[in-house]
Amino acid sequence: MDDKGCALDNVYTEKFWGAFKRDKIYLNLPNGGMDLYQKVNDYVQFFNTV
């Protein structure tokens, strides 16, 4: 972590959540909390193994 407010501090987190929203949420809207939880869980498992 660099200086306060450095734009590069969160680049990997922003990239992950941006890809998640494009790949899972915007294409197939979840039908409630459990469906959203399952989509997040599936995507994290996929992201960690690729």
C-alpha distance matrix in Angstrom:
0.0 3.7 6.8 8.3 9.6 7.9 10.1 8.4 5.8 9.2 11.3 12.5 13.3 15.1 16.9 18.1 19.5 20.9 22.7 23.9 25.4 27.1 28.4 29.5 29.7 31.1 33.7 34.9 34.5 34.3 37.4 35.9 33.3 34.4 34.4 30.9 29.8 31.6 30.0 26.5 27.5 29.2 26.4 23.8 26.4 27.0 23.4 22.8 26.0 25.9
3.7 0.0 3.8 6.6 8.3 6.3 9.3 8.4 7.2 10.9 12.7 14.7 15.7 16.8 18.6 20.4 21.7 22.6 24.6 26.1 27.3 28.7 30.5 31.7 31.8 32.8 35.5 37.0 36.6 36.7 39.8 38.4 36.0 37.3 37.2 33.5 32.7 34.6 32.8 29.4 30.6 32.3 29.3 26.9 29.6 29.9 26.2 26.0 29.1 28.6
6.8 3.8 0.0 3.8 6.2 5.6 9.4 10.0 9.0 12.4 14.4 17.0 17.6 18.1 20.3 22.3 23.0 23.8 26.2 27.7 28.4 30.0 32.0 33.2 32.8 33.7 36.6 38.1 37.4 37.6 40.6 39.1 36.7 38.4 38.4 34.6 34.0 36.2 34.4 31.0 32.6 34.3 31.4 29.1 32.1 32.5 28.8 28.8 32.1 31.6
8.3 6.6 3.8 0.0 3.8 5.6 9.1 10.7 9.1 11.7 14.4 17.0 16.8 17.1 19.9 21.7 21.8 22.6 25.5 26.6 26.9 28.8 31.0 31.9 31.1 32.0 35.2 36.5 35.4 35.6 38.4 36.7 34.4 36.3 36.4 32.7 32.2 34.6 33.0 29.6 31.3 33.4 30.5 28.4 31.6 32.2 28.7 28.8 32.3 32.0
9.6 8.3 6.2 3.8 0.0 3.8 6.2 8.7 7.9 9.7 12.1 15.1 14.8 14.3 17.3 19.4 19.2 19.6 22.7 23.9 24.0 25.7 28.2 29.1 28.2 28.8 32.0 33.6 32.5 32.9 35.9 34.4 32.3 34.4 34.2 30.4 30.3 32.7 30.8 27.6 29.7 31.5 28.5 26.8 30.1 30.4 26.9 27.6 31.0 30.4
7.9 6.3 5.6 5.6 3.8 0.0 3.8 5.6 5.8 8.4 10.0 13.2 13.8 13.4 15.7 18.1 18.6 18.8 21.4 23.2 23.6 24.9 27.2 28.6 28.1 28.6 31.6 33.4 32.7 33.3 36.5 35.3 33.3 35.0 34.6 30.9 30.7 32.7 30.6 27.4 29.4 30.8 27.6 25.9 29.1 29.0 25.4 26.0 29.2 28.3
10.1 9.3 9.4 9.1 6.2 3.8 0.0 3.8 5.7 6.8 7.3 11.0 11.7 10.6 12.6 15.4 15.9 15.6 18.2 20.2 20.5 21.5 23.9 25.5 25.1 25.4 28.2 30.2 29.8 30.7 34.0 33.1 31.3 33.1 32.3 28.6 28.8 30.6 28.1 25.2 27.4 28.6 25.2 23.9 27.1 26.7 23.1 24.2 27.3 26.1
8.4 8.4 10.0 10.7 8.7 5.6 3.8 0.0 3.8 5.6 5.2 8.4 10.1 9.9 11.1 13.8 15.2 15.2 17.1 19.3 20.3 21.1 23.0 24.8 24.9 25.5 28.0 30.0 29.9 30.6 34.0 33.2 31.4 32.7 31.9 28.2 28.1 29.6 27.2 24.2 26.0 26.9 23.5 22.0 24.9 24.5 20.7 21.5 24.4 23.2
5.8 7.2 9.0 9.1 7.9 5.8 5.7 3.8 0.0 3.8 5.9 8.0 8.8 9.6 11.6 13.4 14.5 15.4 17.5 19.0 20.2 21.6 23.3 24.6 24.6 25.7 28.3 29.9 29.5 29.7 33.0 31.8 29.6 30.9 30.5 26.8 26.3 28.0 26.0 22.7 24.3 25.7 22.6 20.5 23.5 23.7 20.0 20.3 23.6 23.0
9.2 10.9 12.4 11.7 9.7 8.4 6.8 5.6 3.8 0.0 3.8 5.6 5.3 6.0 8.5 10.0 10.8 11.9 14.1 15.4 16.4 18.1 19.8 20.9 20.9 22.0 24.7 26.1 25.7 26.0 29.2 28.1 26.0 27.3 26.8 23.1 22.8 24.5 22.4 19.2 21.0 22.4 19.2 17.5 20.7 20.8 17.3 18.0 21.4 20.8
11.3 12.7 14.4 14.4 12.1 10.0 7.3 5.2 5.9 3.8 0.0 3.8 5.6 5.2 6.0 8.6 10.2 10.3 12.1 14.1 15.4 16.3 18.0 19.7 20.0 20.8 23.2 25.0 25.1 25.8 29.3 28.7 26.9 28.0 27.0 23.5 23.4 24.7 22.1 19.2 21.1 21.9 18.4 17.1 20.1 19.5 15.9 17.1 20.1 18.8
12.5 14.7 17.0 17.0 15.1 13.2 11.0 8.4 8.0 5.6 3.8 0.0 3.8 5.4 5.0 6.2 8.7 9.8 10.6 12.2 14.3 15.4 16.3 17.8 18.8 20.1 22.0 23.6 23.9 24.2 27.8 27.2 25.2 25.9 24.9 21.5 21.1 22.0 19.6 16.6 18.1 18.7 15.3 13.7 16.5 16.0 12.3 13.3 16.3 15.3
13.3 15.7 17.6 16.8 14.8 13.8 11.7 10.1 8.8 5.3 5.6 3.8 0.0 3.8 5.4 5.1 6.3 8.4 9.9 10.6 12.4 14.3 15.3 16.2 16.6 18.3 20.5 21.7 21.5 21.6 24.9 24.0 21.9 22.8 22.1 18.6 18.1 19.5 17.3 14.1 15.9 17.1 13.9 12.2 15.6 15.6 12.3 13.4 16.8 16.4
15.1 16.8 18.1 17.1 14.3 13.4 10.6 9.9 9.6 6.0 5.2 5.4 3.8 0.0 3.8 5.5 5.3 5.9 8.4 9.8 10.6 12.1 14.0 15.2 15.1 16.1 18.7 20.3 20.1 20.7 24.2 23.6 22.0 23.3 22.2 18.6 18.9 20.3 17.7 14.9 17.4 18.3 14.9 14.1 17.6 17.1 13.9 15.8 19.0 18.0
16.9 18.6 20.3 19.9 17.3 15.7 12.6 11.1 11.6 8.5 6.0 5.0 5.4 3.8 0.0 3.8 5.7 5.1 6.1 8.5 10.0 10.6 12.0 13.9 14.7 15.4 17.4 19.4 19.9 20.8 24.5 24.3 23.0 23.9 22.3 18.9 19.3 20.1 17.1 14.7 17.0 17.1 13.4 13.1 16.1 14.9 11.7 14.0 16.6 15.1
18.1 20.4 22.3 21.7 19.4 18.1 15.4 13.8 13.4 10.0 8.6 6.2 5.1 5.5 3.8 0.0 3.8 5.5 5.3 6.1 8.7 10.1 10.5 11.7 12.9 14.5 16.2 17.5 18.1 18.4 22.0 21.7 20.2 20.6 19.2 16.0 16.0 16.6 13.8 11.2 13.2 13.5 9.9 9.3 12.5 11.7 8.5 10.9 13.8 12.9
19.5 21.7 23.0 21.8 19.2 18.6 15.9 15.2 14.5 10.8 10.2 8.7 6.3 5.3 5.7 3.8 0.0 3.8 5.4 4.9 6.1 8.6 9.8 10.2 10.3 12.0 14.4 15.4 15.3 15.7 19.2 18.8 17.4 18.4 17.0 13.5 14.0 15.2 12.4 9.9 12.8 13.5 10.2 10.2 13.8 13.4 11.0 13.5 16.5 15.8
20.9 22.6 23.8 22.6 19.6 18.8 15.6 15.2 15.4 11.9 10.3 9.8 8.4 5.9 5.1 5.5 3.8 0.0 3.8 5.4 5.3 6.2 8.6 10.1 10.0 10.5 12.9 14.9 15.1 16.4 20.1 20.2 19.4 20.6 18.7 15.4 16.6 17.5 14.2 12.5 15.6 15.6 12.1 13.0 16.3 15.0 12.7 15.7 18.2 16.8
22.7 24.6 26.2 25.5 22.7 21.4 18.2 17.1 17.5 14.1 12.1 10.6 9.9 8.4 6.1 5.3 5.4 3.8 0.0 3.8 5.5 5.1 5.9 8.2 9.6 10.3 11.6 13.7 14.8 16.1 19.8 20.5 19.8 20.3 18.0 15.2 16.3 16.3 12.8 11.6 14.2 13.4 9.8 11.2 14.0 12.1 10.0 13.4 15.4 13.7
23.9 26.1 27.7 26.6 23.9 23.2 20.2 19.3 19.0 15.4 14.1 12.2 10.6 9.8 8.5 6.1 4.9 5.4 3.8 0.0 3.8 5.5 5.2 5.6 7.0 9.0 10.4 11.4 12.2 12.8 16.5 16.9 16.1 16.5 14.3 11.4 12.5 12.6 9.1 7.9 10.9 10.4 7.1 8.8 11.9 10.6 9.3 12.7 14.8 13.9
25.4 27.3 28.4 26.9 24.0 23.6 20.5 20.3 20.2 16.4 15.4 14.3 12.4 10.6 10.0 8.7 6.1 5.3 5.5 3.8 0.0 3.8 5.6 5.5 4.8 6.0 8.4 9.8 9.9 11.3 15.0 15.6 15.4 16.5 14.1 11.1 13.2 13.8 10.3 9.7 13.2 13.0 10.2 12.2 15.3 14.2 13.1 16.4 18.5 17.6
27.1 28.7 30.0 28.8 25.7 24.9 21.5 21.1 21.6 18.1 16.3 15.4 14.3 12.1 10.6 10.1 8.6 6.2 5.1 5.5 3.8 0.0 3.8 6.0 6.3 5.5 7.0 9.7 10.9 13.1 16.9 18.1 18.4 19.3 16.4 13.9 16.2 16.1 12.4 12.5 15.6 14.5 11.6 14.1 16.7 14.7 13.7 17.4 18.9 17.3
28.4 30.5 32.0 31.0 28.2 27.2 23.9 23.0 23.3 19.8 18.0 16.3 15.3 14.0 12.0 10.5 9.8 8.6 5.9 5.2 5.6 3.8 0.0 3.8 6.4 6.9 6.5 8.5 10.7 12.4 16.1 17.6 17.9 18.0 14.9 13.0 14.9 14.0 10.2 10.9 13.5 11.7 9.0 12.0 14.0 11.7 11.5 15.3 16.2 14.7
29.5 31.7 33.2 31.9 29.1 28.6 25.5 24.8 24.6 20.9 19.7 17.8 16.2 15.2 13.9 11.7 10.2 10.1 8.2 5.6 5.5 6.0 3.8 0.0 3.8 6.1 5.9 6.1 7.7 8.8 12.5 13.9 14.2 14.2 11.1 9.3 11.5 10.7 6.9 8.3 11.1 9.7 7.9 11.2 13.2 11.7 12.2 15.7 16.8 16.2
29.7 31.8 32.8 31.1 28.2 28.1 25.1 24.9 24.6 20.9 20.0 18.8 16.6 15.1 14.7 12.9 10.3 10.0 9.6 7.0 4.8 6.3 6.4 3.8 0.0 3.8 5.6 5.4 5.3 6.9 10.6 11.9 12.5 13.5 10.6 8.3 11.3 11.6 8.2 9.3 12.7 12.2 10.6 13.5 16.0 15.0 15.1 18.5 20.1 19.5
31.1 32.8 33.7 32.0 28.8 28.6 25.4 25.5 25.7 22.0 20.8 20.1 18.3 16.1 15.4 14.5 12.0 10.5 10.3 9.0 6.0 5.5 6.9 6.1 3.8 0.0 3.8 5.7 6.1 9.2 12.6 14.4 15.6 16.8 13.8 11.9 15.1 15.2 11.8 13.0 16.4 15.6 13.7 16.6 19.1 17.6 17.5 21.1 22.5 21.4
33.7 35.5 36.6 35.2 32.0 31.6 28.2 28.0 28.3 24.7 23.2 22.0 20.5 18.7 17.4 16.2 14.4 12.9 11.6 10.4 8.4 7.0 6.5 5.9 5.6 3.8 0.0 3.8 6.5 9.6 12.7 15.2 16.8 17.3 13.8 12.8 15.9 15.2 11.8 13.8 16.7 15.0 13.6 17.0 18.8 16.9 17.5 21.1 21.9 20.7
34.9 37.0 38.1 36.5 33.6 33.4 30.2 30.0 29.9 26.1 25.0 23.6 21.7 20.3 19.4 17.5 15.4 14.9 13.7 11.4 9.8 9.7 8.5 6.1 5.4 5.7 3.8 0.0 3.8 6.3 9.2 12.0 13.8 14.1 10.5 10.2 13.4 12.5 9.7 12.4 15.1 13.6 13.1 16.6 18.1 16.8 18.0 21.3 22.1 21.5
34.5 36.6 37.4 35.4 32.5 32.7 29.8 29.9 29.5 25.7 25.1 23.9 21.5 20.1 19.9 18.1 15.3 15.1 14.8 12.2 9.9 10.9 10.7 7.7 5.3 6.1 6.5 3.8 0.0 3.8 6.6 9.0 11.2 12.3 9.1 8.4 12.2 12.3 9.9 12.2 15.2 14.7 14.3 17.3 19.3 18.7 19.5 22.6 24.0 23.7
34.3 36.7 37.6 35.6 32.9 33.3 30.7 30.6 29.7 26.0 25.8 24.2 21.6 20.7 20.8 18.4 15.7 16.4 16.1 12.8 11.3 13.1 12.4 8.8 6.9 9.2 9.6 6.3 3.8 0.0 3.8 5.7 7.6 8.5 5.5 5.3 9.0 9.3 8.0 10.4 13.0 13.0 13.4 16.1 17.9 17.9 19.1 21.8 23.2 23.5
37.4 39.8 40.6 38.4 35.9 36.5 34.0 34.0 33.0 29.2 29.3 27.8 24.9 24.2 24.5 22.0 19.2 20.1 19.8 16.5 15.0 16.9 16.1 12.5 10.6 12.6 12.7 9.2 6.6 3.8 0.0 3.8 7.1 7.9 5.8 7.3 10.4 10.8 10.6 13.2 15.2 15.5 16.5 19.0 20.5 20.9 22.3 24.8 26.1 26.7
35.9 38.4 39.1 36.7 34.4 35.3 33.1 33.2 31.8 28.1 28.7 27.2 24.0 23.6 24.3 21.7 18.8 20.2 20.5 16.9 15.6 18.1 17.6 13.9 11.9 14.4 15.2 12.0 9.0 5.7 3.8 0.0 3.8 5.7 5.5 6.3 8.7 10.2 10.8 12.5 14.4 15.6 16.7 18.5 20.3 21.3 22.5 24.5 26.2 27.3
33.3 36.0 36.7 34.4 32.3 33.3 31.3 31.4 29.6 26.0 26.9 25.2 21.9 22.0 23.0 20.2 17.4 19.4 19.8 16.1 15.4 18.4 17.9 14.2 12.5 15.6 16.8 13.8 11.2 7.6 7.1 3.8 0.0 3.8 5.5 5.1 6.1 8.6 9.9 10.6 12.2 14.2 15.4 16.5 18.3 19.9 20.8 22.5 24.5 25.9
34.4 37.3 38.4 36.3 34.4 35.0 33.1 32.7 30.9 27.3 28.0 25.9 22.8 23.3 23.9 20.6 18.4 20.6 20.3 16.5 16.5 19.3 18.0 14.2 13.5 16.8 17.3 14.1 12.3 8.5 7.9 5.7 3.8 0.0 3.8 5.4 4.9 6.1 8.6 9.9 10.4 12.1 14.2 15.3 16.4 18.2 19.7 21.1 22.7 24.4
34.4 37.2 38.4 36.4 34.2 34.6 32.3 31.9 30.5 26.8 27.0 24.9 22.1 22.2 22.3 19.2 17.0 18.7 18.0 14.3 14.1 16.4 14.9 11.1 10.6 13.8 13.8 10.5 9.1 5.5 5.8 5.5 5.5 3.8 0.0 3.8 5.4 5.1 6.2 8.7 9.8 10.5 12.3 14.3 15.4 16.4 18.1 20.0 21.4 22.6
30.9 33.5 34.6 32.7 30.4 30.9 28.6 28.2 26.8 23.1 23.5 21.5 18.6 18.6 18.9 16.0 13.5 15.4 15.2 11.4 11.1 13.9 13.0 9.3 8.3 11.9 12.8 10.2 8.4 5.3 7.3 6.3 5.1 5.4 3.8 0.0 3.8 5.4 5.1 6.2 8.5 9.9 10.6 12.3 14.3 15.3 16.2 18.3 20.2 21.2
29.8 32.7 34.0 32.2 30.3 30.7 28.8 28.1 26.3 22.8 23.4 21.1 18.1 18.9 19.3 16.0 14.0 16.6 16.3 12.5 13.2 16.2 14.9 11.5 11.3 15.1 15.9 13.4 12.2 9.0 10.4 8.7 6.1 4.9 5.4 3.8 0.0 3.8 5.5 5.2 6.1 8.6 10.0 10.6 12.3 14.2 15.2 16.5 18.6 20.2
31.6 34.6 36.2 34.6 32.7 32.7 30.6 29.6 28.0 24.5 24.7 22.0 19.5 20.3 20.1 16.6 15.2 17.5 16.3 12.6 13.8 16.1 14.0 10.7 11.6 15.2 15.2 12.5 12.3 9.3 10.8 10.2 8.6 6.1 5.1 5.4 3.8 0.0 3.8 5.5 5.0 6.0 8.5 9.9 10.6 12.2 14.0 15.4 16.7 18.4
30.0 32.8 34.4 33.0 30.8 30.6 28.1 27.2 26.0 22.4 22.1 19.6 17.3 17.7 17.1 13.8 12.4 14.2 12.8 9.1 10.3 12.4 10.2 6.9 8.2 11.8 11.8 9.7 9.9 8.0 10.6 10.8 9.9 8.6 6.2 5.1 5.5 3.8 0.0 3.8 5.4 5.2 6.1 8.6 10.0 10.5 12.0 14.2 15.6 16.5
26.5 29.4 31.0 29.6 27.6 27.4 25.2 24.2 22.7 19.2 19.2 16.6 14.1 14.9 14.7 11.2 9.9 12.5 11.6 7.9 9.7 12.5 10.9 8.3 9.3 13.0 13.8 12.4 12.2 10.4 13.2 12.5 10.6 9.9 8.7 6.2 5.2 5.5 3.8 0.0 3.8 5.5 5.2 6.1 8.6 9.8 10.3 12.1 14.3 15.5
27.5 30.6 32.6 31.3 29.7 29.4 27.4 26.0 24.3 21.0 21.1 18.1 15.9 17.4 17.0 13.2 12.8 15.6 14.2 10.9 13.2 15.6 13.5 11.1 12.7 16.4 16.7 15.1 15.2 13.0 15.2 14.4 12.2 10.4 9.8 8.5 6.1 5.0 5.4 3.8 0.0 3.8 5.5 5.3 6.2 8.6 9.9 10.7 12.6 14.5
29.2 32.3 34.3 33.4 31.5 30.8 28.6 26.9 25.7 22.4 21.9 18.7 17.1 18.3 17.1 13.5 13.5 15.6 13.4 10.4 13.0 14.5 11.7 9.7 12.2 15.6 15.0 13.6 14.7 13.0 15.5 15.6 14.2 12.1 10.5 9.9 8.6 6.0 5.2 5.5 3.8 0.0 3.8 5.6 5.2 6.2 8.6 10.1 10.9 12.4
26.4 29.3 31.4 30.5 28.5 27.6 25.2 23.5 22.6 19.2 18.4 15.3 13.9 14.9 13.4 9.9 10.2 12.1 9.8 7.1 10.2 11.6 9.0 7.9 10.6 13.7 13.6 13.1 14.3 13.4 16.5 16.7 15.4 14.2 12.3 10.6 10.0 8.5 6.1 5.2 5.5 3.8 0.0 3.8 5.4 4.9 5.9 8.5 9.9 10.6
23.8 26.9 29.1 28.4 26.8 25.9 23.9 22.0 20.5 17.5 17.1 13.7 12.2 14.1 13.1 9.3 10.2 13.0 11.2 8.8 12.2 14.1 12.0 11.2 13.5 16.6 17.0 16.6 17.3 16.1 19.0 18.5 16.5 15.3 14.3 12.3 10.6 9.9 8.6 6.1 5.3 5.6 3.8 0.0 3.8 5.4 5.0 6.0 8.6 10.1
26.4 29.6 32.1 31.6 30.1 29.1 27.1 24.9 23.5 20.7 20.1 16.5 15.6 17.6 16.1 12.5 13.8 16.3 14.0 11.9 15.3 16.7 14.0 13.2 16.0 19.1 18.8 18.1 19.3 17.9 20.5 20.3 18.3 16.4 15.4 14.3 12.3 10.6 10.0 8.6 6.2 5.2 5.4 3.8 0.0 3.8 5.5 5.3 6.4 8.8
27.0 29.9 32.5 32.2 30.4 29.0 26.7 24.5 23.7 20.8 19.5 16.0 15.6 17.1 14.9 11.7 13.4 15.0 12.1 10.6 14.2 14.7 11.7 11.7 15.0 17.6 16.9 16.8 18.7 17.9 20.9 21.3 19.9 18.2 16.4 15.3 14.2 12.2 10.5 9.8 8.6 6.2 4.9 5.4 3.8 0.0 3.8 5.5 5.3 6.2
23.4 26.2 28.8 28.7 26.9 25.4 23.1 20.7 20.0 17.3 15.9 12.3 12.3 13.9 11.7 8.5 11.0 12.7 10.0 9.3 13.1 13.7 11.5 12.2 15.1 17.5 17.5 18.0 19.5 19.1 22.3 22.5 20.8 19.7 18.1 16.2 15.2 14.0 12.0 10.3 9.9 8.6 5.9 5.0 5.5 3.8 0.0 3.8 5.6 5.6
22.8 26.0 28.8 28.8 27.6 26.0 24.2 21.5 20.3 18.0 17.1 13.3 13.4 15.8 14.0 10.9 13.5 15.7 13.4 12.7 16.4 17.4 15.3 15.7 18.5 21.1 21.1 21.3 22.6 21.8 24.8 24.5 22.5 21.1 20.0 18.3 16.5 15.4 14.2 12.1 10.7 10.1 8.5 6.0 5.3 5.5 3.8 0.0 3.8 5.8
26.0 29.1 32.1 32.3 31.0 29.2 27.3 24.4 23.6 21.4 20.1 16.3 16.8 19.0 16.6 13.8 16.5 18.2 15.4 14.8 18.5 18.9 16.2 16.8 20.1 22.5 21.9 22.1 24.0 23.2 26.1 26.2 24.5 22.7 21.4 20.2 18.6 16.7 15.6 14.3 12.6 10.9 9.9 8.6 6.4 5.3 5.6 3.8 0.0 3.8
25.9 28.6 31.6 32.0 30.4 28.3 26.1 23.2 23.0 20.8 18.8 15.3 16.4 18.0 15.1 12.9 15.8 16.8 13.7 13.9 17.6 17.3 14.7 16.2 19.5 21.4 20.7 21.5 23.7 23.5 26.7 27.3 25.9 24.4 22.6 21.2 20.2 18.4 16.5 15.5 14.5 12.4 10.6 10.1 8.8 6.2 5.6 5.8 3.8 0.0
